[in-house]
Amino acid sequence: MFRNVLCLVLGLIVGMQLTELWDYVMLTGNEYESTAIAVDTAAPTPLAKATLADRLYHETRVLCLVLTMPTQHKTKAAKVLSTWGARCNKLIFLSSQDDVELGAVNLNVTESRDNLYTKVRAGLAYAYEHYVEDYDWFLKADDDTYVVMENLRLFLYPYDPEAAVFFGHRFRTTYPHGYMSGGAGYVLSRDALRRLNLFALNNTKFCPLNTNAEDRQIGHCLLNVGVVAGDSRDELARERFLPLHPRHLMPRIQSGTWLDKYDYFKPNLSDCCSDSGISFHYTKMYDYDMYEFFLYHLRIFGLPKTPSVLPQRLDYKQMEEKLEYWDQQISDNTAPIED
């Protein structure tokens, strides 16, 4: 009798211990399984903690086309390559001389300010021929432009790259929809690049050949084939693409400059620039590293962290409504226009 009771007690003890051991194994197994799923779907590398910037890099793919020339390959172009250009999904320098180390292509266009429009046409044709299906958005910038690629991707994320639209800092001109500043950089959707190449670059009626300003002419070509000039300002109507160096914009925009007559939307002189700014122009050699330090290395203790969620992507109907709204926007700048 005593032996039977002892066996029963021992059996209960062993059973309870095995149950606890099983629960522990299942619990730790589930934790490892959850961790593996999170890393696999969100993080670009298994050892790095996933960030929204990592996710955006893969979901909003941007090909960067940067205007340069052989004399700038080892100076400004090299700075672009070592700073913001390294965050492009692909970076191509538009030049008149091949440079494999830099990633520059020879477009066979003589270097001259009068030939910038021809050079950009050739660069956008090159991007279309080789990469139109590989990327979602196509950014044209200068070698003295600085671009915050993470903010560019965040801005573009809600929009469909198959919509006919381009974004940048919008300027006025003699045609109603205006154009985007070349120095601040402008970005074309995949469909905008497709339309430009299929219907505009081969048609001198839609896209005439001349020596006028590159940004104005490309804007004219795009609008002639139904590409909408989108509004890239933030919810407070502050600009994200900035055609000047920050020193000319802060603490307030200098009045009496050429911007007064060119800006499509009248700026708030004392609060011009978005907290989610995308680009600056007229970048000096020392500015590249300064921007890198303040944007990517300096951290202020106690300030709120960046958003942890992405904005909603627009569906087809919402995108069409946006395009219609942008297409009907009218400049509020009443200064005389110069052709």
N, C-alpha and C positions, 0 to 999 in steps of 0.2 A: 504493500500500500504506500509506504513512504517513498519507495523507488518511483512509483508512478507519479506521485505528486511532484517529486524533484524533477523528473523529466518534463512534466507539464510546465513547471516554472521556468526551467532552462529554455524550453522551446519558445515560451512567450518572450523571454528576454532577447534571445537570438533573433526572433521574428521582428521585434521592435527595432533592433539595431539595423537589420537588413533593410527595413522600410525606410529608416532615416537615411541610410546610405544611398538607397535608390532615389529618394527625393533630392538629395544633394547632387547626385550625378545628373539627373534630369534638369535641375535648376541651372547648374553651370553649363550644361550642354546647350540650353536655350539661350543663355547669355552669349556664348560663342557664336551660335547661329545668327542671332540678331546683329552682332557686331560685323560678321562677315557680310551680311546682306547690305548693311549701311555703307561699308567701305566699297563694296562692289558697284553700287549704283550711284554713289555721290562723289567719291574721292578719285582724283586723277591718278594717284599713286597709292599703293596699299599702306605705306608708312605715314602718309600725311593725313591730317584731319581734313575732311571734306569742307570746302567753303563754297559759298554761292558763286564767287569769282571763278572757281574751278569748273563748276557746272556750266556757267555762262560761256566759258571758253569753248566748251564742246557743243553747246546748243545754239549759240549765236556766233557763227563763224565769219570772221572778218579778214578779207584780203586787203592789205595796205599797199598802196601805190604812192611812192614818195618821189617827187621831182627833185633831181639833183643834177650835177655835172661833174666831169672828171676832176676839176680843181677842188671840189668839195668832198671827194670820196674819202679822204683820210681825215677830214675835219668834221664838218656838220653831219654828213651822212654816217660816218663812223659813230658819232654821238647818238644819233637816232637808233642805230643798230644795237648799241650797248644799253640803251635806256628803254623808252616806250615801244620802240619797234620790235623789241624782243617779245612783247606780249601780243603781237598780232598772230593770227593763225598762220598767216604767211606774209612775208615782207618782200616787196620787189622795189628796187630803186630804178626809176626811169631816167636813163642817162644817154650819152652818145658814145659810151665806151663800156664794153663788157668788163665786169669785175666779179669773178666767181666768189672770192672771199667775202665781198660785201653783199653780193646778191643783186648786182646792177646789170641791166640789160641794155644793149645798144639798140636804140630805136631808129638809127640812121637819120637823125634830124640835126641839122647844124645848130649849135648852141647860140641862141640869141633871144632877147626878150620878145622880139617880133615873132619868133617861132614857137613860143610857149603853147599857144593854142594847137598848133600842128603836132607838137610833142605830146600833149595830153591826149589828143585824138588817137595818136599811135599807141600810147600806153593803155588806153581803155579798150582799143581793138585787140591788143596783145592779151589783156586780161580775159576778154571775152573768148578769144580763140582757144586759150589754154586752160582756163579755170572757171568758166561760168557755172558749171554744174557742181563744182567742188566747194563753193563758199556761198554764204547767204547774202553778205553785204560787201560792198567794194568802196573802200575809203581812198580818196585822193587827198594828199597833203603835200606840203613843201618841206624842204630839209631844214627850215627854221620854224616849223610847227611842232608843238609839243602836245601829245594826245594822251589823255587818261583813258586807256582802253577799257578798264573795268566799267567806268561810267558810260562810255559809248555803248558797250554791250547791254548794260542795264537799261539804257534809254531805248535801244532797238528791240529788246526782247519781246515786248507785247505785239510788235508789228510783223505782218506777213511779208517775207522777202519776195513773194510772188505778186505783191501789189506794186503798181507803177508809181514809185515815190522816191524822192531824194531829200536829204536833210542837210542843214548847215546854218550859217549865219546869213540871214536873208537880206539882200540889198535891193534897192529900187533901181529901175531903169525905165527906158521909154516903152517897154512892153509891160503889160499890167501885172504879171505874176512875179516879176523880178527874177533874181538868181542868187546863188550861194557864194559867199566869199571864198576865193581860192586859198588865201592865206590861213584862214581859220580851219580849212579842210571841209570837204563835203563828202557825203556817203550816199551811194546809189544802192537801191535794192537790186536783187538779181534780175527782176523783170525790167527795171529801168536800164540796166546795162544791156540786156537783151534787145530792148526796143531801140536804144541808141545805135547799136551795131546793125540790126536788121533793117531799120527804116530810116535812120538819120544820116549816119556817116557816109552812106553811099548815095545820098540825095542832096544836091547842093541847094535845092529849094528849102528843104527843112533844116539843113545844116551847112550853110555856105562856108567856103574856104576864104579866109582873110587873115589879117594880122592884128585883129582886135584883141581885147583882153580875154585871156583863156577862160576865166570863170564865167564871164558874161556870155560868151559864145556857147560854152557847153550848156549853160542854163537855157539859152535860146533853143538849142538843138533838142534838149530833153522835153521842153514844154511843147514843142512843135509835134512831138510824137506821143503826146498824152501823158507824160510823166508829171505828177503833181508835186509842187513845192510844198513840202511838209513844214509844220511849225515845231521847232525843237526847243522852244522856251519852256520853262517849268511852270508849275501851277501859280506862281506869283508873277508870271510874265517876265522872268529874268532870263537872260541869254545863257546858253550852255556852250555854244561855239563862239569863241571870242577872237575877233580879227586883230587885236592889239596885244601888246605886252601888258601884264597886270599893272605895271607902274603907271600906265596911262589910263587905267580904269579905276584905280583906288587912291584915296578914299572916295573919289567921285570922278565920273567921266569928265574929261576936259571938254569944255564947250568951244565952239568956233573952229572945229576941225572938219576934215572931209567927211567924217562919220555923220555929221549933222544932216547932210543932204542925201547920203547913201542908205542909211538905215531904213529898212522897210517898216519896222515898228519903232515908234519913238521910245527910247529907253528911259528908265528911271535913272536920272543922273547920279543919285546918291546911293542907289542899291541896284547896280547893273547886273550883277553876276550871280548865277545860280550856285547853290550849295552843291549841286551835282554837276558842276562844270565839266566840259569834255575837252576843250582845246584852247591853247593860246598861240598867238603868232609872234613873229619877230624875236624868236628865241636866240639868245647869245650863247657862245660856246660854254660859258660858265653856268648858264641857266639850267642846262640839262641836268647836271649833277645836283644843283640846288633844288630843283623840282623833285628829283628822286628822293632826296633826303627828307624834305618836308612832307611829301606825299606817302612814302613807303617805309620810312624808318622812324621818324619822330612820333612818339605816342604821348598823349596828354592824359595824365592820371585822372580817373574819375569821370571822364566824359562818356556819354552813352555810346554803346557799340553800334555798329552799322546794322541796317535792317536784316532780319533773319529769314525773310520770305521774299519771293519774287513777285512782281506785279502779274496780274492775270493777262494771258494772251487774248487778243481780240479774235472773235470769230469772224467769218466772212462778212456777215451783215454789219457788224460793228466797224470792221476795217473799211468797208465801202462808205459808211456814214462819215468816218474820219476823213477819207479822201475828198468827199463832197464838201465837207466843212472847210478843209484847208483850201480847196480849189476856189471857194467863194470869199476867202479873206481879202480884205482891202487894206492898203497901206493907210496908216493914220499920220504919216509924215507929210506935212504940207509945204515943205521947202521946195524951191524950184528944182526940177530934174535936169541933169546934164546927160547928153547922149554919150 
